Amino acid sequence: MDAIISFLNTVFWGYILIYGLLAVGAYFTLRLGFLQIRHFPEFIRSVTRKPENDQSGITPVQALCTSLASRVGTGNLAGVAVALALGGPGAIFWMWVVALLGMATAYAESTLAQLFKVRDEHGDYRGGPAFYIAKGLNAPWAGSIFCVCLIIAFGLVFSAVQANSIAEAMNGAFGLPKVEVGIGLAVLAGVVIFGGIKSIARCAELIVPFMAIAYLLTAVYVIATHLGEIPAVLALIVKSAFGVESAVGGVAGAMMNGIKRGLFSNEAGMGSAPNIAAVATPSPHHPSSQGMVQALGVFIDTLLICTATAVMILLSGVMVPGSELTGMPLTQAAMSVHLGDAGKYFVAIAIFFFAFTSIIGNYSYAENAMVYLKLDNRVGLTILRCLGLLMVVWGAYESISTVFDAADAAMGLMATINLIAITLLSGLVIRLTKDYFSQNRTGTPVFDPARFPELADKIDQKIWEKS
């Protein structure tokens, strides 16, 4: 079994996804005419507009915060440090490239999720890749495989990974026993997830802006106290990316580590964020609007938060030739330079918030998958929630690589299915985008199913009726 899992991970993460995610991101960037750059102000407006009055969905801000809850995790602290240690400063440049391309992919997958969303038995919006795979491509079997992989990876195992990070940080900073941390974490997460998707969205809306702003303000403080060094740091990142400056692993090492860490952090193309994008009521009432919201999430995750971590590490001077520091210890060492003894406590608290919100955000994706599989009854959801919380407790004190590798393999299969699907549906994404911006030039865009007669029997037209 270990050999099979290892082989699958080599295929998915060594070949298919590294190159596939980049290729799909470049493809959508070109097909959409560099949408993420030309229309970035519209991305901001898609979040700041007054939300629609619709009790069936969550607001665009809640959808953004919930997706950020999943995206912004230990990868933003430890993952960036690993990229720097293995690939040098140039790895950060390639993280930026991945994020810019990934914004187009995130836009495409979340726009499709919005278009094909449905109402569940409670009248709430549900959707995601499984729904556009089944309805848009007439491949319900592929949607089922996607959902099973999503539940295994995001609903269960990755919760254990995040819990492990929190327990390690709390034990190191405050000496708290890992088992007790896991139990306390499970209780807190249980209070949120047993309230359902809307409870998760409300919690994310409160916590995510607070944690992101607090972290970025810390970075602003560090930058302000080292203002004269910033041009040199940015120049080092760019030069190292192209081998002008000597770097760990050379240009190839910088590129590969930056790409890998960027993809793991922002999740663009993985098929995860579209699950919460579908739950939102877009403003204006058009699928493309929510696509822009989720593209903005990629920007915030990588180009703001990951960059903040990288700059603080590079300014600290703790990265020296021959040093074995990597991952979380490297980040903690850097913050201790900037904040003194408070640095390790700051990192522990940051990890708690980043990883805790990832647990509840990841669960929200799994609940959508349960809807598609028609297992969203009280018994089915209770079993999923209890298993997820048990994984939190288990993950806090245990670390079994085979289980985590299995989750990576499941996510690899899930992402591969999603990339194929959005590429096959790319023509529809292009038409929706043109429809949005042609209306936007003269007024407020509103999606009219009559303009897309070929979708008549594939989407819930009542959802898109203008109120």
Secondary structure, DSSP 4 states (H G I P E B T S, - for coil): -HHHHHHHHHHIIIIIHHHHHHHHHHHHHHHTTSHHHHTHHHHHHHHHSPPP--TTSB-HHHHHHHHHHHHSSGGGTHHHHHHHHHH-THHHHHHHHHHHHHHHHHHHHHHHHHHT-EE-TTS-EE--HHHHHHHHSS-HHHHHHHHHHHIIIIIIIHHHHHHHHHHHHHHHHH---HHHHHHHHHHHHHHHHTT-HHHHHHHHHHHHHHHHHHHHHHHHHHHHHTGGGHHHHHHHHHHHHTTSS--TTHHHHHHHHHHHHHHHHH-TTSSSTHHHHTTB--SSSSHHHHHHHHHHHHIIIIIIIIHHHHHHHHHHT---TT----HHHHHHHHHHHHHTTHHHHHHHHHHHHHHHHHHHHHHHHHHHHHHHTT--SHHHHHHHHHHHHHHHHHHHH---HHHHHHHHHHHHHHHHHHHHHHHHTHHHHHHHHHHHHHHHTTS-----GGG-GGGTTTS-GGGGS--
